[in-house]
Amino acid sequence: MNRPRKPGAPLAPRSLEDLMGQALTIEREAVARYEELADMMETHNNLEVAALFRKMAGYEQLHVEQILADMGWAADVVVPRHSGIWSSPESPEVVPIEEMHYLMHPWHALQLALSAEQRAEAFFAEMAGTAATEAVRAAAEEMRQEEAEHVALVREWLAKVPQPEGDWSVDPDPPRYID
Amino acid sequence: MNDMTEAVKLTAADFKSDYKPIWCPGCGDYTVLGSLTKALSIIGRPPHEVAVVSGIGCSSRIPAYTTCYGFHGVHGRALAAGTGLKAARPDLTVVVTGGDGDGYSIGGNHFMHACRRNLDLTYIVMDNHVYGMTKGQASPTTEPDWDNKLSPGGTGIRSFHPLVIALAAGANFVARAFSGDPNGTAEIVAQAIRHPGFSFVEILSPCVTFRPEQRGWKDLVHPAPVAETNDPARAARRIMTDDGFNIGVLYAGNRTPYARTPAASATLAQIEQEFAL
């Protein structure tokens, strides 16, 4: 597993290509995970949440394409994954699989998406704060602002979605017979 | 003109089938599948040169979700099937998969002897400390005080320690991974596949349905504080005294893998000739 970063250890990407390569990794892994979560929910007939995750995958894919276009990279470009550049085992914008529940509501899904966007924003803020060159700092700051916009959009979306009652996970025909 | 002899770069997607997993949402096995396919892409052998063998249980569904040759066998006998396959077809990369119930209980005897035989195959156990498919009974790795309606107050039975057993029985590679770290797990699985002999990878893979408290494992796992060793005595001490949440390669030995004479030099055509009627 990724080793936790040592406090004060240099984590800044060495170049613009390096930073954008990690940004591409983050966005690709977010797309893949949202697609996986959408498949998961479709299999369990939670179609509303499945559609939401599919939509999130689409948004993240737009970000992938934007990075590819900005950098002039081909769609199948391979970038080295710098494990350890982020402190969590998975990249910041990935929603953890263990947070899923087959009865979850869109409100829960959006809460998870919000957390993912906030982690991404914090990551790029850290990159901007530790950048070794002005070009890297400016690019990281631009990425941070984009993630901040996503945070705001998800918050707006959340405001339109009802928060479920506390008994949302009660299943009259549960898969378990133990408490 | 393209150089047609250039090797095609394989990706994890090349090893994923079109079948969607039916595991519970939140199950750790989803990311284990991702780690396995990523590891196979790192190894770089095409899917038709790899066989994924399993027994019975939630995690044993995994062969169907890959594009490799697959064998979904009978309960506890995944290693028996995998051993037979590797002995007959040493040219294949054989990965045996399953859960803690399948591998350590009904398959416990096969586990020990597969370690002892040291064929060049990889055994991945997705350990969630419970029988999930049959609705939450205590498994060999369940904590003795896990209280539930099926075993009130807990079983009171000491947990099985698979890594110690594997080491003592002769496994040539012993590692522990965590499903919540899919990239780190992929690297460990790839290393296990490459390592000669019997490689055992225990993957902590939470069952969020019957053991929802295992969501907390992500806060307990930590990298093994010491580097891998080829000294079984050091490895034994390390494994016996760790907290069960050390992640990494804990032992990488030098035993010569079992090989059927003259299997090491036999060609596929020669092997096929042995089966000709």
Interface residues (C-beta under 8 A of the other chain):
Chain A: M1 N2 R3 E36 L37 D39 M40 M41 E42 T43 H44 N46 V78 R81 S83 P89 E90 P96 I97 E98 E99 M100 H101 Y102 M104 P175 R176 Y177 I178 D179
Chain B: K9 K20 P21 I22 W23 C24 P25 G26 C27 G28 Y30 T31 G34 K135 G136 N148 K149 L150 A177 F178 S179 G180 D181 P182 N183 G184 T185 P206 V208 T209 F210 Q214 R215 K218 V221 H222 P223 I247 G248
